[in-house]
Amino acid sequence: MSPTDAHTNASRPESVTKAVIPAAGLGTRFLPATKAMPKEMLPIVDKPAIQYVVEEAAGAGLDDVLIITGRNKDNLVNHFDSVPELEYTLQRKGDEGKLGKVHGSSELAEVHFLRQGQPLGLGHAVGRARLHVGDESFAVLLGDDLIDARDPLLSRMIEVHDREAATVVALMEVPAESIHLYGCAAVQTTDEDDVVRITALVEKPDAADAPSNLAVIGRYVLRPEIFDVIDELEPGRGGEYQLTDALNVLAAGLGDRPVYGVVFNGRRYDTGDRADWIKANLLLGVDHDELGGELTEWVLDFADRLRASVGDQTER
Ligand code: G1P
């Protein structure tokens, strides 16, 4: 498809229909919880992290989801399948609420699974999606970043992709001391406050070398030419095939179309390590319909007690 065709098709609602969710990491930061279970199955409040991500994809109209799995994939496959015996028991009890929760995950989208094979990095994982995706644009969603459903990001990215026939990456401002944890973008402003043109990308730079404080957060809308670039990639940071490096090739003008960034200002919950995961549980817990009231009171009371005990220790 030429860029002109893409522009002509810009209003097609089905411009992007597929989502790819890499979920093949070893999850070593969460051992031993992740010894026999992928980290994407760790719950945030009452849902596994990956369910939030599939809900986000489905919410943006992407109802074909490919999960790239590693070891322990059975838990993931089971979670998005139906469970007749459990459903039968809940039906007999007339427990519609819980039945809805069981059905919820299996009815969200058409979920497919593919093994990554070897853990060679995010670029390699995305490259594995080529046969499933074909010659179409598609979204990539990383499970370590949860985006609050009240602050839609993916639909805005798809809008920019459709209008510009461009690759689109989600960016967020982070403090300089955190930029080494992320891909980082060199950008030029555009007429729209939340949209920038990306001219270069570098994976996890030292603060001193970072071209900006705009970090890549785990949402991408990619055009199919990314697959050819991934095929030609050399191993990058950590000896892995980095998606950031493939995007940098496109940003440097070596693809037909530009790379844009959508700068996100909404609520994002990082679940990548243990402390962040606990914080994400609290942040979403205090907003939860059924648990919010009780949890908020407890957190406030706990904060008072903690402050008092820290105060006691400093006085000693
Ligand atoms: C990956 C990407 C990185 C991106 C980050 C967002 O890194 O390689 O560019 O900024 O996700 O969460 P990871 O956190 O998997 O090491």
Boltz pocket constraint, residues with backbone or C-beta under 6 A from the ligand:
constraints:
  - pocket:
      binder: B
      contacts: [[A, 122], [A, 142], [A, 144], [A, 145], [A, 181], [A, 182], [A, 183], [A, 184], [A, 203], [A, 204], [A, 215], [A, 216], [A, 217], [A, 218], [A, 242], [A, 243], [A, 244], [A, 272]]
      max_distance: 6.0
